[in-house]
Amino acid sequence: GAPAERWRPAAAHAPAVNGYEQLLQPPRMVCDVTYWMNQILFDLGAPAFALNTAIEATPQPQ
């Protein structure tokens, strides 16, 4: 995963939902806002998904 995901404990991850299980290897997601939005959309049967496009606020090496 992305560097920002590596420091999170295993308990902060869950099985991928709402179609992401078909895309991610391993099929796991960080339990962030996007995960919970996708869980809700899946539970509602909505024909939609959430995508987090935020850029991590970690300083980049020069």
PDBQT receptor file of N, H, CA, C and O in Angstrom, charges set to zero:
ATOM      1  N   GLY A   1       0.804  -1.193   0.000  1.00  0.00    +0.000 N 
ATOM      2  CA  GLY A   1       0.000   0.000   0.000  1.00  0.00    +0.000 C 
ATOM      3  C   GLY A   1       0.843   1.250   0.000  1.00  0.00    +0.000 C 
ATOM      4  O   GLY A   1       2.072   1.194  -0.018  1.00  0.00    +0.000 OA
ATOM      5  N   ALA A   2       0.175   2.361   0.020  1.00  0.00    +0.000 N 
ATOM      6  H   ALA A   2      -0.824   2.406   0.034  1.00  0.00    +0.000 HD
ATOM      7  CA  ALA A   2       0.839   3.659   0.066  1.00  0.00    +0.000 C 
ATOM      8  C   ALA A   2       1.580   3.812   1.385  1.00  0.00    +0.000 C 
ATOM      9  O   ALA A   2       1.191   3.195   2.377  1.00  0.00    +0.000 OA
ATOM     10  N   PRO A   3       2.651   4.628   1.422  1.00  0.00    +0.000 N 
ATOM     11  CA  PRO A   3       3.402   4.806   2.662  1.00  0.00    +0.000 C 
ATOM     12  C   PRO A   3       2.526   5.188   3.848  1.00  0.00    +0.000 C 
ATOM     13  O   PRO A   3       2.769   4.724   4.962  1.00  0.00    +0.000 OA
ATOM     14  N   ALA A   4       1.532   6.007   3.639  1.00  0.00    +0.000 N 
ATOM     15  H   ALA A   4       1.334   6.384   2.734  1.00  0.00    +0.000 HD
ATOM     16  CA  ALA A   4       0.662   6.441   4.736  1.00  0.00    +0.000 C 
ATOM     17  C   ALA A   4      -0.138   5.284   5.315  1.00  0.00    +0.000 C 
ATOM     18  O   ALA A   4      -0.583   5.361   6.461  1.00  0.00    +0.000 OA
ATOM     19  N   GLU A   5      -0.330   4.221   4.554  1.00  0.00    +0.000 N 
ATOM     20  H   GLU A   5       0.031   4.159   3.623  1.00  0.00    +0.000 HD
ATOM     21  CA  GLU A   5      -1.110   3.081   5.033  1.00  0.00    +0.000 C 
ATOM     22  C   GLU A   5      -0.275   2.108   5.854  1.00  0.00    +0.000 C 
ATOM     23  O   GLU A   5      -0.829   1.342   6.644  1.00  0.00    +0.000 OA
ATOM     24  N   ARG A   6       1.029   2.119   5.689  1.00  0.00    +0.000 N 
ATOM     25  H   ARG A   6       1.478   2.741   5.047  1.00  0.00    +0.000 HD
ATOM     26  CA  ARG A   6       1.886   1.112   6.309  1.00  0.00    +0.000 C 
ATOM     27  C   ARG A   6       1.978   1.243   7.818  1.00  0.00    +0.000 C 
ATOM     28  O   ARG A   6       2.158   0.236   8.502  1.00  0.00    +0.000 OA
ATOM     29  N   TRP A   7       1.861   2.442   8.359  1.00  0.00    +0.000 N 
ATOM     30  H   TRP A   7       1.714   3.260   7.803  1.00  0.00    +0.000 HD
ATOM     31  CA  TRP A   7       2.011   2.627   9.800  1.00  0.00    +0.000 C 
ATOM     32  C   TRP A   7       0.750   2.293  10.570  1.00  0.00    +0.000 C 
ATOM     33  O   TRP A   7       0.803   2.132  11.789  1.00  0.00    +0.000 OA
ATOM     34  N   ARG A   8      -0.376   2.186   9.899  1.00  0.00    +0.000 N 
ATOM     35  H   ARG A   8      -0.419   2.317   8.909  1.00  0.00    +0.000 HD
ATOM     36  CA  ARG A   8      -1.625   1.891  10.596  1.00  0.00    +0.000 C 
ATOM     37  C   ARG A   8      -1.634   0.439  11.060  1.00  0.00    +0.000 C 
ATOM     38  O   ARG A   8      -1.188  -0.447  10.331  1.00  0.00    +0.000 OA
ATOM     39  N   PRO A   9      -2.138   0.189  12.264  1.00  0.00    +0.000 N 
ATOM     40  CA  PRO A   9      -2.193  -1.196  12.751  1.00  0.00    +0.000 C 
ATOM     41  C   PRO A   9      -3.152  -2.044  11.916  1.00  0.00    +0.000 C 
ATOM     42  O   PRO A   9      -4.038  -1.518  11.244  1.00  0.00    +0.000 OA
ATOM     43  N   ALA A  10      -2.965  -3.345  11.968  1.00  0.00    +0.000 N 
ATOM     44  H   ALA A  10      -2.244  -3.772  12.514  1.00  0.00    +0.000 HD
ATOM     45  CA  ALA A  10      -3.813  -4.265  11.200  1.00  0.00    +0.000 C 
ATOM     46  C   ALA A  10      -5.285  -4.076  11.531  1.00  0.00    +0.000 C 
ATOM     47  O   ALA A  10      -6.142  -4.270  10.668  1.00  0.00    +0.000 OA
ATOM     48  N   ALA A  11      -5.591  -3.701  12.769  1.00  0.00    +0.000 N 
ATOM     49  H   ALA A  11      -4.895  -3.543  13.470  1.00  0.00    +0.000 HD
ATOM     50  CA  ALA A  11      -6.990  -3.503  13.175  1.00  0.00    +0.000 C 
ATOM     51  C   ALA A  11      -7.628  -2.315  12.464  1.00  0.00    +0.000 C 
ATOM     52  O   ALA A  11      -8.851  -2.181  12.468  1.00  0.00    +0.000 OA
ATOM     53  N   ALA A  12      -6.820  -1.453  11.856  1.00  0.00    +0.000 N 
ATOM     54  H   ALA A  12      -5.826  -1.562  11.853  1.00  0.00    +0.000 HD
ATOM     55  CA  ALA A  12      -7.349  -0.292  11.137  1.00  0.00    +0.000 C 
ATOM     56  C   ALA A  12      -7.690  -0.641   9.691  1.00  0.00    +0.000 C 
ATOM     57  O   ALA A  12      -8.032   0.243   8.906  1.00  0.00    +0.000 OA
ATOM     58  N   HIS A  13      -7.600  -1.918   9.333  1.00  0.00    +0.000 N 
ATOM     59  H   HIS A  13      -7.322  -2.636   9.971  1.00  0.00    +0.000 HD
ATOM     60  CA  HIS A  13      -7.913  -2.391   7.986  1.00  0.00    +0.000 C 
ATOM     61  C   HIS A  13      -9.078  -3.370   8.050  1.00  0.00    +0.000 C 
ATOM     62  O   HIS A  13      -9.322  -3.998   9.080  1.00  0.00    +0.000 OA
ATOM     63  N   ALA A  14      -9.785  -3.490   6.947  1.00  0.00    +0.000 N 
ATOM     64  H   ALA A  14      -9.587  -2.980   6.110  1.00  0.00    +0.000 HD
ATOM     65  CA  ALA A  14     -10.921  -4.410   6.864  1.00  0.00    +0.000 C 
ATOM     66  C   ALA A  14     -10.980  -4.979   5.450  1.00  0.00    +0.000 C 
ATOM     67  O   ALA A  14     -10.354  -4.441   4.536  1.00  0.00    +0.000 OA
ATOM     68  N   PRO A  15     -11.730  -6.064   5.268  1.00  0.00    +0.000 N 
ATOM     69  CA  PRO A  15     -11.912  -6.584   3.915  1.00  0.00    +0.000 C 
ATOM     70  C   PRO A  15     -12.490  -5.501   2.999  1.00  0.00    +0.000 C 
ATOM     71  O   PRO A  15     -13.372  -4.741   3.401  1.00  0.00    +0.000 OA
ATOM     72  N   ALA A  16     -11.989  -5.443   1.783  1.00  0.00    +0.000 N 
ATOM     73  H   ALA A  16     -11.273  -6.061   1.457  1.00  0.00    +0.000 HD
ATOM     74  CA  ALA A  16     -12.451  -4.452   0.814  1.00  0.00    +0.000 C 
ATOM     75  C   ALA A  16     -13.938  -4.640   0.510  1.00  0.00    +0.000 C 
ATOM     76  O   ALA A  16     -14.453  -5.758   0.542  1.00  0.00    +0.000 OA
ATOM     77  N   VAL A  17     -14.612  -3.540   0.218  1.00  0.00    +0.000 N 
ATOM     78  H   VAL A  17     -14.194  -2.632   0.192  1.00  0.00    +0.000 HD
ATOM     79  CA  VAL A  17     -16.055  -3.551  -0.041  1.00  0.00    +0.000 C 
ATOM     80  C   VAL A  17     -16.391  -2.790  -1.321  1.00  0.00    +0.000 C 
ATOM     81  O   VAL A  17     -15.555  -2.078  -1.876  1.00  0.00    +0.000 OA
ATOM     82  N   ASN A  18     -17.619  -2.956  -1.771  1.00  0.00    +0.000 N 
ATOM     83  H   ASN A  18     -18.298  -3.535  -1.320  1.00  0.00    +0.000 HD
ATOM     84  CA  ASN A  18     -18.225  -2.159  -2.838  1.00  0.00    +0.000 C 
ATOM     85  C   ASN A  18     -17.453  -2.195  -4.154  1.00  0.00    +0.000 C 
ATOM     86  O   ASN A  18     -17.342  -1.180  -4.841  1.00  0.00    +0.000 OA
ATOM     87  N   GLY A  19     -16.926  -3.355  -4.500  1.00  0.00    +0.000 N 
ATOM     88  H   GLY A  19     -17.016  -4.180  -3.942  1.00  0.00    +0.000 HD
ATOM     89  CA  GLY A  19     -16.210  -3.509  -5.761  1.00  0.00    +0.000 C 
ATOM     90  C   GLY A  19     -14.701  -3.423  -5.624  1.00  0.00    +0.000 C 
ATOM     91  O   GLY A  19     -13.977  -3.924  -6.484  1.00  0.00    +0.000 OA
ATOM     92  N   TYR A  20     -14.217  -2.804  -4.572  1.00  0.00    +0.000 N 
ATOM     93  H   TYR A  20     -14.805  -2.396  -3.874  1.00  0.00    +0.000 HD
ATOM     94  CA  TYR A  20     -12.774  -2.697  -4.368  1.00  0.00    +0.000 C 
ATOM     95  C   TYR A  20     -12.130  -4.065  -4.148  1.00  0.00    +0.000 C 
ATOM     96  O   TYR A  20     -10.937  -4.240  -4.394  1.00  0.00    +0.000 OA
ATOM     97  N   GLU A  21     -12.918  -5.027  -3.686  1.00  0.00    +0.000 N 
ATOM     98  H   GLU A  21     -13.888  -4.884  -3.486  1.00  0.00    +0.000 HD
ATOM     99  CA  GLU A  21     -12.370  -6.374  -3.495  1.00  0.00    +0.000 C 
ATOM    100  C   GLU A  21     -11.944  -6.990  -4.824  1.00  0.00    +0.000 C 
ATOM    101  O   GLU A  21     -11.139  -7.921  -4.845  1.00  0.00    +0.000 OA
ATOM    102  N   GLN A  22     -12.478  -6.480  -5.935  1.00  0.00    +0.000 N 
ATOM    103  H   GLN A  22     -13.132  -5.723  -5.919  1.00  0.00    +0.000 HD
ATOM    104  CA  GLN A  22     -12.100  -6.956  -7.265  1.00  0.00    +0.000 C 
ATOM    105  C   GLN A  22     -10.829  -6.280  -7.772  1.00  0.00    +0.000 C 
ATOM    106  O   GLN A  22     -10.192  -6.776  -8.701  1.00  0.00    +0.000 OA
ATOM    107  N   LEU A  23     -10.455  -5.144  -7.164  1.00  0.00    +0.000 N 
ATOM    108  H   LEU A  23     -10.973  -4.741  -6.410  1.00  0.00    +0.000 HD
ATOM    109  CA  LEU A  23      -9.328  -4.349  -7.649  1.00  0.00    +0.000 C 
ATOM    110  C   LEU A  23      -8.078  -4.437  -6.789  1.00  0.00    +0.000 C 
ATOM    111  O   LEU A  23      -6.964  -4.408  -7.312  1.00  0.00    +0.000 OA
ATOM    112  N   LEU A  24      -8.249  -4.543  -5.485  1.00  0.00    +0.000 N 
ATOM    113  H   LEU A  24      -9.154  -4.567  -5.061  1.00  0.00    +0.000 HD
ATOM    114  CA  LEU A  24      -7.116  -4.468  -4.571  1.00  0.00    +0.000 C 
ATOM    115  C   LEU A  24      -6.524  -5.840  -4.283  1.00  0.00    +0.000 C 
ATOM    116  O   LEU A  24      -7.253  -6.820  -4.124  1.00  0.00    +0.000 OA
ATOM    117  N   GLN A  25      -5.216  -5.902  -4.217  1.00  0.00    +0.000 N 
ATOM    118  H   GLN A  25      -4.624  -5.106  -4.346  1.00  0.00    +0.000 HD
ATOM    119  CA  GLN A  25      -4.499  -7.123  -3.848  1.00  0.00    +0.000 C 
ATOM    120  C   GLN A  25      -3.459  -6.769  -2.806  1.00  0.00    +0.000 C 
ATOM    121  O   GLN A  25      -2.520  -6.038  -3.124  1.00  0.00    +0.000 OA
ATOM    122  N   PRO A  26      -3.575  -7.239  -1.601  1.00  0.00    +0.000 N 
ATOM    123  CA  PRO A  26      -4.680  -8.046  -1.094  1.00  0.00    +0.000 C 
ATOM    124  C   PRO A  26      -5.951  -7.208  -0.979  1.00  0.00    +0.000 C 
ATOM    125  O   PRO A  26      -5.875  -5.982  -0.899  1.00  0.00    +0.000 OA
ATOM    126  N   PRO A  27      -7.089  -7.841  -0.970  1.00  0.00    +0.000 N 
ATOM    127  CA  PRO A  27      -8.365  -7.113  -0.935  1.00  0.00    +0.000 C 
ATOM    128  C   PRO A  27      -8.674  -6.553   0.456  1.00  0.00    +0.000 C 
ATOM    129  O   PRO A  27      -9.607  -7.006   1.120  1.00  0.00    +0.000 OA
ATOM    130  N   ARG A  28      -7.888  -5.568   0.891  1.00  0.00    +0.000 N 
ATOM    131  H   ARG A  28      -7.130  -5.200   0.351  1.00  0.00    +0.000 HD
ATOM    132  CA  ARG A  28      -8.036  -4.935   2.203  1.00  0.00    +0.000 C 
ATOM    133  C   ARG A  28      -8.073  -3.423   2.006  1.00  0.00    +0.000 C 
ATOM    134  O   ARG A  28      -7.450  -2.890   1.088  1.00  0.00    +0.000 OA
ATOM    135  N   MET A  29      -8.804  -2.747   2.869  1.00  0.00    +0.000 N 
ATOM    136  H   MET A  29      -9.311  -3.180   3.615  1.00  0.00    +0.000 HD
ATOM    137  CA  MET A  29      -8.901  -1.284   2.820  1.00  0.00    +0.000 C 
ATOM    138  C   MET A  29      -8.635  -0.707   4.201  1.00  0.00    +0.000 C 
ATOM    139  O   MET A  29      -8.951  -1.328   5.216  1.00  0.00    +0.000 OA
ATOM    140  N   VAL A  30      -8.051   0.485   4.232  1.00  0.00    +0.000 N 
ATOM    141  H   VAL A  30      -7.794   0.990   3.408  1.00  0.00    +0.000 HD
ATOM    142  CA  VAL A  30      -7.915   1.233   5.475  1.00  0.00    +0.000 C 
ATOM    143  C   VAL A  30      -9.305   1.726   5.855  1.00  0.00    +0.000 C 
ATOM    144  O   VAL A  30     -10.043   2.218   5.002  1.00  0.00    +0.000 OA
ATOM    145  N   CYS A  31      -9.665   1.598   7.117  1.00  0.00    +0.000 N 
ATOM    146  H   CYS A  31      -9.066   1.198   7.810  1.00  0.00    +0.000 HD
ATOM    147  CA  CYS A  31     -10.999   2.026   7.579  1.00  0.00    +0.000 C 
ATOM    148  C   CYS A  31     -11.025   3.535   7.779  1.00  0.00    +0.000 C 
ATOM    149  O   CYS A  31     -11.081   4.025   8.907  1.00  0.00    +0.000 OA
ATOM    150  N   ASP A  32     -10.982   4.258   6.676  1.00  0.00    +0.000 N 
ATOM    151  H   ASP A  32     -10.937   3.860   5.759  1.00  0.00    +0.000 HD
ATOM    152  CA  ASP A  32     -11.050   5.713   6.703  1.00  0.00    +0.000 C 
ATOM    153  C   ASP A  32     -12.433   6.156   6.235  1.00  0.00    +0.000 C 
ATOM    154  O   ASP A  32     -13.332   5.329   6.088  1.00  0.00    +0.000 OA
ATOM    155  N   VAL A  33     -12.605   7.436   6.006  1.00  0.00    +0.000 N 
ATOM    156  H   VAL A  33     -11.874   8.108   6.126  1.00  0.00    +0.000 HD
ATOM    157  CA  VAL A  33     -13.906   7.965   5.582  1.00  0.00    +0.000 C 
ATOM    158  C   VAL A  33     -14.366   7.304   4.288  1.00  0.00    +0.000 C 
ATOM    159  O   VAL A  33     -15.543   6.973   4.144  1.00  0.00    +0.000 OA
ATOM    160  N   THR A  34     -13.449   7.111   3.351  1.00  0.00    +0.000 N 
ATOM    161  H   THR A  34     -12.493   7.379   3.468  1.00  0.00    +0.000 HD
ATOM    162  CA  THR A  34     -13.818   6.501   2.071  1.00  0.00    +0.000 C 
ATOM    163  C   THR A  34     -14.304   5.070   2.257  1.00  0.00    +0.000 C 
ATOM    164  O   THR A  34     -15.266   4.652   1.612  1.00  0.00    +0.000 OA
ATOM    165  N   TYR A  35     -13.651   4.321   3.127  1.00  0.00    +0.000 N 
ATOM    166  H   TYR A  35     -12.869   4.660   3.651  1.00  0.00    +0.000 HD
ATOM    167  CA  TYR A  35     -14.101   2.954   3.403  1.00  0.00    +0.000 C 
ATOM    168  C   TYR A  35     -15.543   2.969   3.905  1.00  0.00    +0.000 C 
ATOM    169  O   TYR A  35     -16.389   2.232   3.398  1.00  0.00    +0.000 OA
ATOM    170  N   TRP A  36     -15.820   3.813   4.904  1.00  0.00    +0.000 N 
ATOM    171  H   TRP A  36     -15.133   4.412   5.315  1.00  0.00    +0.000 HD
ATOM    172  CA  TRP A  36     -17.158   3.823   5.502  1.00  0.00    +0.000 C 
ATOM    173  C   TRP A  36     -18.213   4.339   4.531  1.00  0.00    +0.000 C 
ATOM    174  O   TRP A  36     -19.349   3.866   4.547  1.00  0.00    +0.000 OA
ATOM    175  N   MET A  37     -17.854   5.305   3.684  1.00  0.00    +0.000 N 
ATOM    176  H   MET A  37     -16.931   5.690   3.671  1.00  0.00    +0.000 HD
ATOM    177  CA  MET A  37     -18.796   5.756   2.650  1.00  0.00    +0.000 C 
ATOM    178  C   MET A  37     -19.116   4.604   1.700  1.00  0.00    +0.000 C 
ATOM    179  O   MET A  37     -20.274   4.409   1.332  1.00  0.00    +0.000 OA
ATOM    180  N   ASN A  38     -18.101   3.841   1.301  1.00  0.00    +0.000 N 
ATOM    181  H   ASN A  38     -17.160   4.000   1.599  1.00  0.00    +0.000 HD
ATOM    182  CA  ASN A  38     -18.331   2.696   0.416  1.00  0.00    +0.000 C 
ATOM    183  C   ASN A  38     -19.142   1.611   1.096  1.00  0.00    +0.000 C 
ATOM    184  O   ASN A  38     -19.960   0.960   0.446  1.00  0.00    +0.000 OA
ATOM    185  N   GLN A  39     -18.936   1.400   2.382  1.00  0.00    +0.000 N 
ATOM    186  H   GLN A  39     -18.271   1.929   2.910  1.00  0.00    +0.000 HD
ATOM    187  CA  GLN A  39     -19.732   0.408   3.107  1.00  0.00    +0.000 C 
ATOM    188  C   GLN A  39     -21.203   0.817   3.108  1.00  0.00    +0.000 C 
ATOM    189  O   GLN A  39     -22.081  -0.016   2.884  1.00  0.00    +0.000 OA
ATOM    190  N   ILE A  40     -21.471   2.092   3.357  1.00  0.00    +0.000 N 
ATOM    191  H   ILE A  40     -20.757   2.769   3.539  1.00  0.00    +0.000 HD
ATOM    192  CA  ILE A  40     -22.853   2.594   3.359  1.00  0.00    +0.000 C 
ATOM    193  C   ILE A  40     -23.468   2.475   1.970  1.00  0.00    +0.000 C 
ATOM    194  O   ILE A  40     -24.601   2.012   1.833  1.00  0.00    +0.000 OA
ATOM    195  N   LEU A  41     -22.730   2.889   0.935  1.00  0.00    +0.000 N 
ATOM    196  H   LEU A  41     -21.810   3.264   1.046  1.00  0.00    +0.000 HD
ATOM    197  CA  LEU A  41     -23.251   2.787  -0.433  1.00  0.00    +0.000 C 
ATOM    198  C   LEU A  41     -23.565   1.336  -0.789  1.00  0.00    +0.000 C 
ATOM    199  O   LEU A  41     -24.590   1.058  -1.413  1.00  0.00    +0.000 OA
ATOM    200  N   PHE A  42     -22.693   0.415  -0.398  1.00  0.00    +0.000 N 
ATOM    201  H   PHE A  42     -21.861   0.641   0.109  1.00  0.00    +0.000 HD
ATOM    202  CA  PHE A  42     -22.920  -1.010  -0.648  1.00  0.00    +0.000 C 
ATOM    203  C   PHE A  42     -24.170  -1.488   0.083  1.00  0.00    +0.000 C 
ATOM    204  O   PHE A  42     -25.016  -2.165  -0.502  1.00  0.00    +0.000 OA
ATOM    205  N   ASP A  43     -24.284  -1.134   1.368  1.00  0.00    +0.000 N 
ATOM    206  H   ASP A  43     -23.596  -0.584   1.843  1.00  0.00    +0.000 HD
ATOM    207  CA  ASP A  43     -25.438  -1.562   2.167  1.00  0.00    +0.000 C 
ATOM    208  C   ASP A  43     -26.750  -1.038   1.592  1.00  0.00    +0.000 C 
ATOM    209  O   ASP A  43     -27.778  -1.711   1.675  1.00  0.00    +0.000 OA
ATOM    210  N   LEU A  44     -26.717   0.163   1.009  1.00  0.00    +0.000 N 
ATOM    211  H   LEU A  44     -25.883   0.709   0.941  1.00  0.00    +0.000 HD
ATOM    212  CA  LEU A  44     -27.919   0.756   0.413  1.00  0.00    +0.000 C 
ATOM    213  C   LEU A  44     -28.210   0.216  -0.986  1.00  0.00    +0.000 C 
ATOM    214  O   LEU A  44     -29.287   0.454  -1.533  1.00  0.00    +0.000 OA
ATOM    215  N   GLY A  45     -27.258  -0.505  -1.559  1.00  0.00    +0.000 N 
ATOM    216  H   GLY A  45     -26.383  -0.698  -1.114  1.00  0.00    +0.000 HD
ATOM    217  CA  GLY A  45     -27.431  -0.998  -2.927  1.00  0.00    +0.000 C 
ATOM    218  C   GLY A  45     -27.319   0.115  -3.950  1.00  0.00    +0.000 C 
ATOM    219  O   GLY A  45     -27.839   0.003  -5.060  1.00  0.00    +0.000 OA
ATOM    220  N   ALA A  46     -26.644   1.184  -3.578  1.00  0.00    +0.000 N 
ATOM    221  H   ALA A  46     -26.221   1.275  -2.677  1.00  0.00    +0.000 HD
ATOM    222  CA  ALA A  46     -26.507   2.339  -4.473  1.00  0.00    +0.000 C 
ATOM    223  C   ALA A  46     -25.558   2.006  -5.627  1.00  0.00    +0.000 C 
ATOM    224  O   ALA A  46     -24.547   1.335  -5.422  1.00  0.00    +0.000 OA
ATOM    225  N   PRO A  47     -25.879   2.471  -6.837  1.00  0.00    +0.000 N 
ATOM    226  CA  PRO A  47     -25.002   2.238  -7.985  1.00  0.00    +0.000 C 
ATOM    227  C   PRO A  47     -23.894   3.296  -8.029  1.00  0.00    +0.000 C 
ATOM    228  O   PRO A  47     -23.748   4.010  -9.021  1.00  0.00    +0.000 OA
ATOM    229  N   ALA A  48     -23.120   3.390  -6.948  1.00  0.00    +0.000 N 
ATOM    230  H   ALA A  48     -23.239   2.810  -6.142  1.00  0.00    +0.000 HD
ATOM    231  CA  ALA A  48     -22.088   4.421  -6.831  1.00  0.00    +0.000 C 
ATOM    232  C   ALA A  48     -20.969   3.911  -5.938  1.00  0.00    +0.000 C 
ATOM    233  O   ALA A  48     -21.115   2.905  -5.244  1.00  0.00    +0.000 OA
ATOM    234  N   PHE A  49     -19.855   4.620  -5.969  1.00  0.00    +0.000 N 
ATOM    235  H   PHE A  49     -19.736   5.437  -6.533  1.00  0.00    +0.000 HD
ATOM    236  CA  PHE A  49     -18.740   4.307  -5.080  1.00  0.00    +0.000 C 
ATOM    237  C   PHE A  49     -18.050   5.605  -4.698  1.00  0.00    +0.000 C 
ATOM    238  O   PHE A  49     -18.203   6.626  -5.368  1.00  0.00    +0.000 OA
ATOM    239  N   ALA A  50     -17.289   5.552  -3.613  1.00  0.00    +0.000 N 
ATOM    240  H   ALA A  50     -17.165   4.723  -3.069  1.00  0.00    +0.000 HD
ATOM    241  CA  ALA A  50     -16.514   6.704  -3.161  1.00  0.00    +0.000 C 
ATOM    242  C   ALA A  50     -15.042   6.453  -3.476  1.00  0.00    +0.000 C 
ATOM    243  O   ALA A  50     -14.553   5.328  -3.377  1.00  0.00    +0.000 OA
ATOM    244  N   LEU A  51     -14.351   7.519  -3.857  1.00  0.00    +0.000 N 
ATOM    245  H   LEU A  51     -14.748   8.433  -3.938  1.00  0.00    +0.000 HD
ATOM    246  CA  LEU A  51     -12.939   7.442  -4.203  1.00  0.00    +0.000 C 
ATOM    247  C   LEU A  51     -12.213   8.581  -3.507  1.00  0.00    +0.000 C 
ATOM    248  O   LEU A  51     -12.557   9.747  -3.699  1.00  0.00    +0.000 OA
ATOM    249  N   ASN A  52     -11.214   8.255  -2.703  1.00  0.00    +0.000 N 
ATOM    250  H   ASN A  52     -10.934   7.308  -2.547  1.00  0.00    +0.000 HD
ATOM    251  CA  ASN A  52     -10.431   9.267  -1.998  1.00  0.00    +0.000 C 
ATOM    252  C   ASN A  52      -9.316   9.736  -2.920  1.00  0.00    +0.000 C 
ATOM    253  O   ASN A  52      -8.445   8.949  -3.292  1.00  0.00    +0.000 OA
ATOM    254  N   THR A  53      -9.336  11.010  -3.291  1.00  0.00    +0.000 N 
ATOM    255  H   THR A  53     -10.043  11.649  -2.990  1.00  0.00    +0.000 HD
ATOM    256  CA  THR A  53      -8.309  11.558  -4.174  1.00  0.00    +0.000 C 
ATOM    257  C   THR A  53      -7.396  12.531  -3.443  1.00  0.00    +0.000 C 
ATOM    258  O   THR A  53      -6.652  13.281  -4.076  1.00  0.00    +0.000 OA
ATOM    259  N   ALA A  54      -7.448  12.524  -2.115  1.00  0.00    +0.000 N 
ATOM    260  H   ALA A  54      -8.053  11.916  -1.601  1.00  0.00    +0.000 HD
ATOM    261  CA  ALA A  54      -6.602  13.426  -1.332  1.00  0.00    +0.000 C 
ATOM    262  C   ALA A  54      -5.134  13.050  -1.481  1.00  0.00    +0.000 C 
ATOM    263  O   ALA A  54      -4.786  11.880  -1.641  1.00  0.00    +0.000 OA
ATOM    264  N   ILE A  55      -4.295  14.053  -1.426  1.00  0.00    +0.000 N 
ATOM    265  H   ILE A  55      -4.578  15.004  -1.296  1.00  0.00    +0.000 HD
ATOM    266  CA  ILE A  55      -2.851  13.846  -1.439  1.00  0.00    +0.000 C 
ATOM    267  C   ILE A  55      -2.378  13.880   0.003  1.00  0.00    +0.000 C 
ATOM    268  O   ILE A  55      -2.724  14.792   0.754  1.00  0.00    +0.000 OA
ATOM    269  N   GLU A  56      -1.594  12.898   0.389  1.00  0.00    +0.000 N 
ATOM    270  H   GLU A  56      -1.312  12.157  -0.221  1.00  0.00    +0.000 HD
ATOM    271  CA  GLU A  56      -1.077  12.823   1.756  1.00  0.00    +0.000 C 
ATOM    272  C   GLU A  56      -0.261  14.076   2.058  1.00  0.00    +0.000 C 
ATOM    273  O   GLU A  56       0.500  14.544   1.211  1.00  0.00    +0.000 OA
ATOM    274  N   ALA A  57      -0.418  14.610   3.247  1.00  0.00    +0.000 N 
ATOM    275  H   ALA A  57      -1.037  14.230   3.934  1.00  0.00    +0.000 HD
ATOM    276  CA  ALA A  57       0.245  15.858   3.640  1.00  0.00    +0.000 C 
ATOM    277  C   ALA A  57       1.652  15.633   4.175  1.00  0.00    +0.000 C 
ATOM    278  O   ALA A  57       2.164  16.465   4.924  1.00  0.00    +0.000 OA
ATOM    279  N   THR A  58       2.275  14.547   3.811  1.00  0.00    +0.000 N 
ATOM    280  H   THR A  58       1.859  13.871   3.202  1.00  0.00    +0.000 HD
ATOM    281  CA  THR A  58       3.631  14.251   4.250  1.00  0.00    +0.000 C 
ATOM    282  C   THR A  58       4.623  14.996   3.364  1.00  0.00    +0.000 C 
ATOM    283  O   THR A  58       4.511  14.942   2.140  1.00  0.00    +0.000 OA
ATOM    284  N   PRO A  59       5.599  15.693   3.962  1.00  0.00    +0.000 N 
ATOM    285  CA  PRO A  59       6.600  16.393   3.133  1.00  0.00    +0.000 C 
ATOM    286  C   PRO A  59       7.345  15.412   2.233  1.00  0.00    +0.000 C 
ATOM    287  O   PRO A  59       7.692  14.309   2.656  1.00  0.00    +0.000 OA
ATOM    288  N   GLN A  60       7.581  15.813   1.018  1.00  0.00    +0.000 N 
ATOM    289  H   GLN A  60       7.299  16.709   0.675  1.00  0.00    +0.000 HD
ATOM    290  CA  GLN A  60       8.295  14.981   0.058  1.00  0.00    +0.000 C 
ATOM    291  C   GLN A  60       9.782  15.309   0.096  1.00  0.00    +0.000 C 
ATOM    292  O   GLN A  60      10.148  16.476   0.241  1.00  0.00    +0.000 OA
ATOM    293  N   PRO A  61      10.645  14.304  -0.032  1.00  0.00    +0.000 N 
ATOM    294  CA  PRO A  61      12.095  14.576  -0.049  1.00  0.00    +0.000 C 
ATOM    295  C   PRO A  61      12.460  15.431  -1.252  1.00  0.00    +0.000 C 
ATOM    296  O   PRO A  61      11.856  15.310  -2.318  1.00  0.00    +0.000 OA
ATOM    297  N   GLN A  62      13.423  16.273  -1.080  1.00  0.00    +0.000 N 
ATOM    298  H   GLN A  62      13.913  16.372  -0.214  1.00  0.00    +0.000 HD
ATOM    299  CA  GLN A  62      13.882  17.168  -2.161  1.00  0.00    +0.000 C 
ATOM    300  C   GLN A  62      14.873  16.473  -3.064  1.00  0.00    +0.000 C 
ATOM    301  O   GLN A  62      15.362  17.072  -4.022  1.00  0.00    +0.000 OA
TER     302      GLN A  62
